[in-house]
């Protein structure tokens, strides 16, 4: 019981990031009318949610979450760099990068 409660904040942040990713796609769609923004936001939000769920079931099952967050950090980081616009690219890139760092650090800190 104490092990799952110690992991709880990471998963709460992961599910929150999932909502932020989906909302970023919504924001991109409503501000530009670009349907691929909506589709990408929903896809990456869903994959991040799946990865967070997998982490909540087994803390060693990090690969979907890391792959999704790493991909988003890269793509949205490039978009933020090119546009200079914080919303939504900078927000998503920053949140994704922080989650990759958090999960990556926890991978190295757990006993093998």
matplotlib code that plots the C-alpha trace (Angstrom):
import matplotlib.pyplot as plt

x = [0.0, 2.7, 4.5, 1.5, 0.9, 4.5, 4.0, 0.7, 1.9, 3.8, 0.7, -1.4, 1.0, 1.0, -2.8, -2.7, -0.2, -2.5, -5.2, -2.8, -1.8, -5.3, -6.2, -3.2, -4.6, -8.0, -6.4, -4.5, -7.7, -9.8, -7.2, -6.3, -9.0, -6.2, -7.8, -4.5, -3.8, -6.9, -6.2, -2.6, -3.7, -6.2, -3.8, -0.9, -3.3, -4.7, -1.2, 0.0, -3.1, -2.4, 1.3, 0.2, -2.2, 0.5, 2.8, 0.1, -0.1, 3.6, 6.2, 8.7, 6.3, 7.6, 8.1, 4.8, 4.9, 8.5, 8.2, 5.1, 6.5, 9.9, 8.3, 6.1, 9.0, 11.0, 8.2, 6.7, 10.2, 11.0, 7.7, 8.3, 11.8, 10.6, 7.5, 8.4, 4.8, 4.4, 0.8, 0.5, 3.9, 6.0, 3.7, 3.5, 7.2, 8.0, 5.5, 6.7, 10.4, 9.7, 7.8, 10.6, 13.1, 10.9, 10.3, 13.9, 15.3, 12.9, 14.1, 17.7, 16.8, 14.8, 16.5, 17.4]
y = [0.0, 2.5, 1.7, 2.7, 5.9, 6.9, 6.5, 8.3, 11.9, 10.8, 9.2, 12.2, 14.4, 12.0, 12.0, 15.8, 16.0, 13.8, 16.4, 19.2, 17.4, 16.9, 20.5, 21.8, 20.1, 21.6, 25.0, 24.6, 23.6, 26.4, 29.1, 28.1, 25.7, 23.2, 19.7, 17.8, 19.8, 18.4, 14.9, 15.0, 16.5, 13.7, 11.0, 12.1, 12.9, 9.3, 7.7, 9.7, 8.6, 5.0, 5.4, 6.9, 4.1, 1.5, 3.3, 3.2, -0.6, -1.3, 1.4, -0.5, -0.2, 3.2, 2.8, 4.1, 7.1, 7.9, 7.5, 9.7, 12.4, 12.3, 12.6, 15.5, 17.2, 17.1, 18.0, 20.8, 22.0, 22.6, 24.3, 26.5, 27.3, 28.3, 30.2, 31.6, 31.1, 29.6, 28.4, 25.6, 24.5, 25.8, 24.6, 21.1, 20.9, 22.0, 19.7, 16.8, 17.4, 17.6, 14.3, 12.6, 13.9, 12.8, 9.3, 8.9, 9.9, 7.5, 4.7, 5.2, 5.7, 2.5, -0.7, -3.2]
z = [0.0, 0.8, -2.4, -4.5, -2.5, -3.0, -6.8, -6.8, -7.5, -10.6, -12.0, -11.1, -13.0, -15.9, -16.1, -15.8, -18.7, -20.7, -20.3, -21.1, -24.3, -25.4, -24.5, -26.5, -29.6, -28.9, -28.4, -31.7, -33.5, -32.1, -32.7, -36.3, -37.5, -38.2, -37.9, -37.6, -34.4, -32.9, -34.0, -32.8, -29.4, -28.9, -30.1, -27.9, -25.0, -25.2, -25.5, -22.5, -20.5, -21.5, -20.4, -17.1, -16.5, -17.3, -14.8, -12.2, -12.6, -12.8, -12.2, -14.5, -17.5, -18.6, -22.3, -23.8, -21.4, -22.2, -25.9, -26.1, -23.8, -25.5, -29.0, -27.8, -26.2, -29.4, -31.8, -29.7, -28.7, -32.3, -32.9, -29.9, -31.0, -34.6, -33.5, -30.1, -29.0, -25.6, -26.2, -26.9, -28.2, -25.3, -22.6, -24.1, -24.7, -21.2, -19.5, -21.7, -21.0, -17.2, -17.3, -19.2, -16.7, -13.7, -15.0, -16.2, -12.8, -11.0, -13.3, -12.2, -8.5, -8.0, -6.9, -9.6]

ax = plt.figure().add_subplot(projection="3d")
ax.plot(x, y, z, "-o")
ax.set_aspect("equal")
plt.show()
